[in-house]
Amino acid sequence: MNLYLKDWHHLKITDITMEMVVDKHTKISQTNKSHANITLKLFSAIYNYHRTTVNKLIKQQRLTQIF
């Protein structure tokens, strides 16, 4: 992640677009396709974990605010 996604470290995860992911995969694939696949699979797992965790927290906050 540090090697290939270093230029994304300053970004919020929600600011990363699908177009950016596709471009990054294309760029990494030029040197090593398996590294591109592994790097973006890991990113996808982190992104999905973040998405589900944040959604759960937002729902909990809404319920807390209602009651």
Phi and psi in degrees as a GROMACS rama.xvg file:
@    title "Ramachandran Plot"
@    xaxis  label "Phi"
@    yaxis  label "Psi"
@TYPE xy
-64.9721  -32.0601  ASN-2
-73.3852  -49.0818  LEU-3
-95.5886  -25.1121  TYR-4
-112.695  21.8416  LEU-5
-57.1511  -37.6945  LYS-6
-73.5201  -5.12222  ASP-7
-99.6454  -5.27842  TRP-8
-59.6819  -31.0273  HIS-9
-82.2675  -8.5254  HIS-10
-89.0195  148.351  LEU-11
-72.9354  147.817  LYS-12
-62.3417  -29.9848  ILE-13
-75.5085  -12.4526  THR-14
-86.9719  -8.87478  ASP-15
-84.5991  123.163  ILE-16
-97.1431  164.856  THR-17
-62.0874  -37.3602  MET-18
-60.9939  -40.1617  GLU-19
-64.0798  -40.2679  MET-20
-64.5322  -45.399  VAL-21
-63.9065  -43.738  VAL-22
-61.5314  -42.3772  ASP-23
-64.7838  -42.0612  LYS-24
-61.9505  -43.4795  HIS-25
-61.0565  -44.0427  THR-26
-65.1947  -46.2749  LYS-27
-66.3718  -36.6867  ILE-28
-62.1706  -24.3544  SER-29
-63.1694  -28.4957  GLN-30
-102.899  -36.9652  THR-31
-160.284  108.216  ASN-32
-65.4375  -38.447  LYS-33
-67.8783  -34.6732  SER-34
-65.7543  -38.6014  HIS-35
-62.6866  -45.9154  ALA-36
-63.7986  -46.9728  ASN-37
-65.3252  -45.4993  ILE-38
-60.1474  -45.6857  THR-39
-80.9439  -21.2052  LEU-40
-67.4141  -42.6023  LYS-41
-63.9001  -44.701  LEU-42
-59.4585  -42.3467  PHE-43
-60.8473  -42.3467  SER-44
-63.0395  -43.345  ALA-45
-65.0544  -44.4433  ILE-46
-60.6321  -47.0323  TYR-47
-65.4279  -39.1527  ASN-48
-62.2224  -46.4301  TYR-49
-60.2492  -44.8904  HIS-50
-61.2149  -46.1434  ARG-51
-71.5071  -38.5088  THR-52
-65.9217  -45.9392  THR-53
-64.6965  -41.3265  VAL-54
-61.0408  -40.1653  ASN-55
-64.6496  -42.89  LYS-56
-64.6395  -40.2732  LEU-57
-63.8567  -43.1789  ILE-58
-62.7676  -41.2192  LYS-59
-64.0763  -41.2451  GLN-60
-63.5368  -41.7391  GLN-61
-62.3296  -43.0506  ARG-62
-64.3966  -40.6094  LEU-63
-64.4004  -39.7564  THR-64
-69.0853  -32.2346  GLN-65
-70.4017  -42.1462  ILE-66
